[in-house]
Amino acid sequence: MTKKIVAESPKIRELREKIKDHGYVQDAIQRIALVLSNKLIEGRNIHERQR
């Protein structure tokens, strides 16, 4: 089986390296969870105001 050489942008290469770092991934998960929880709270507040 032959490996293909795929050109990738420097940004993709940088992200691949960051993903190997467990701390980076955990921080990203925490940021995503924070954004989602804020959206849920905003949605709840809007719903309560409509009552």
Backbone as a ProteinNet text record, in pm:
[ID]
protein_1_A
[PRIMARY]
MTKKIVAESPKIRELREKIKDHGYVQDAIQRIALVLSNKLIEGRNIHERQR
[TERTIARY]
84.1	0	89.2	57.3	138	72.4	154.9	102.4	101.5	-5.7	-14.6	34.3	105.7	148	39.7	-14.8	-123.1	-72	-86	-46.5	-152.2	-106.2	-201.2	-154.4	-249.3	-216	-144.7	-68.9	-1.8	-101.1	-218.7	-321.1	-366.3	-390.2	-430.8	-320.3	-196.7	-83.2	-75.5	-95.7	-93.6	-203.8	-323.9	-435.1	-410.3	-351.7	-319.7	-224.3	-125.5	-30.7	-99.4	-187.3	-257.2	-347.8	-413.4	-505.8	-432.4	-305.4	-226.9	-207.5	-222.7	-206.3	-338.5	-340	-462.1	-521.8	-438.1	-485.5	-558.7	-508.8	-573.1	-713.3	-725.3	-855.5	-951.2	-904.7	-990.3	-1037	-946.9	-985.2	-1089.7	-1072.2	-1168.5	-1305.6	-1308.4	-1434.9	-1501.8	-1423.8	-1479.8	-1536.2	-1466.5	-1516.9	-1647.7	-1654.8	-1777.7	-1891.8	-1865.8	-1969.2	-2017.6	-1926.7	-1965.1	-2055.9	-2020.6	-2102.9	-2241	-2246.4	-2375.5	-2460.8	-2400.1	-2478.5	-2529.2	-2447.7	-2493.3	-2610.2	-2605.3	-2715.8	-2842.8	-2829.2	-2945.8	-3007.3	-2923.1	-2972.9	-3041.8	-2981.2	-3043.2	-3179	-3185.6	-3311.6	-3417.3	-3378	-3471.5	-3522.1	-3432.5	-3471.7	-3568	-3543.8	-3633.9	-3770	-3770.7	-3895.9	-3975.4	-3906.7	-3974.8	-4031.5	-3964.4	-4015.1	-4141.1	-4156	-4271	-4397.1	-4383.6	-4501	-4584.1
-117.1	0	124.3	217.7	338	453.6	529	647.1	763.8	841.1	960.5	1079.8	1165.9	1290	1393.4	1446.2	1542.8	1677.5	1777.3	1912.7	1965.7	2021.4	2078.9	2217.8	2299.6	2437.5	2442.8	2547.5	2562.8	2565.5	2621.3	2627.9	2487.4	2402	2263.8	2191.5	2210.3	2147.4	2193.9	2324.7	2380.6	2319.1	2307	2248.4	2101.3	2027.8	1886.5	1872.9	1960.9	1958	1994.2	2095.1	2136.9	2026.3	1954.7	1849.1	1737.4	1718.9	1617.2	1652.6	1780.8	1828.3	1811.1	1723.7	1692.9	1818	1905.2	2027.6	2118.2	2127.5	2210.5	2158.8	2027.9	1967.2	1990.3	1972.7	1993.6	2138.8	2232.9	2374.6	2404.2	2344.5	2364.8	2310.2	2194.4	2135	2225.2	2280	2369.5	2496.1	2551.2	2671.7	2642.2	2527.7	2489.1	2471.7	2405.2	2384.2	2517.4	2611.8	2743	2816.1	2812.7	2878.3	2814.2	2681	2612.3	2642.5	2644.1	2672.3	2815.9	2909.2	3048	3059.1	2985.2	2986.8	2929.4	2823.2	2764.9	2863.8	2933.5	3032.2	3146.7	3194.7	3301.4	3256.9	3135.1	3083.2	3072.6	3029.9	3018.4	3156.8	3255	3390.5	3451	3428.9	3479.9	3413.7	3282.7	3208.9	3259.1	3285.7	3333.4	3473.1	3557.5	3693.5	3690.6	3588.7	3580.2	3537	3490.1	3442.6	3555.7
0	0	0	-85	-98.9	-24.8	46.4	114.5	17.9	22.7	-59.9	20.8	-44.3	19.9	-6.7	100.3	88.6	136.7	51.4	91.7	187.4	298.5	392.4	430.7	461.7	495.5	630.3	653.1	782.9	899.2	876.3	981.6	1020.3	921	948	1023.9	982.3	1049.6	1195.1	1216.7	1352.7	1439.1	1383.9	1459.4	1490.5	1397.6	1423	1541	1549.1	1660.3	1791.9	1788.9	1910.5	1963	1871.6	1911.8	1985.7	1956.7	2026.8	2173.8	2207.2	2345	2419.5	2519.8	2595.1	2660.4	2712.9	2778.1	2681.3	2558.6	2456.7	2427.8	2415	2386.4	2503	2626.1	2742.9	2751.3	2724.3	2725.6	2618.8	2501.9	2393.7	2432.5	2495.6	2540.3	2643.4	2735.4	2837.1	2773.9	2673.5	2606	2533.9	2467.9	2397.7	2497	2609.4	2711.3	2767.3	2787.7	2839.1	2740.6	2613	2511.2	2505.8	2507.1	2501.5	2623.8	2742.2	2862.6	2860.3	2810.4	2799.4	2702.4	2591.9	2494.8	2557.5	2636.7	2702.9	2801.4	2876	2972.4	2899.4	2790	2711.5	2659	2607.6	2554.5	2662.4	2781.6	2893.3	2933.8	2939.5	2977.5	2876.2	2749.5	2645.3	2658.3	2682.6	2696	2816.9	2928.8	3049.6	3029.6	2952.5	2926.7	2841.7	2758.6	2669.2	2742.3	2864.2	2938.9	2987.7
[MASK]
+++++++++++++++++++++++++++++++++++++++++++++++++++

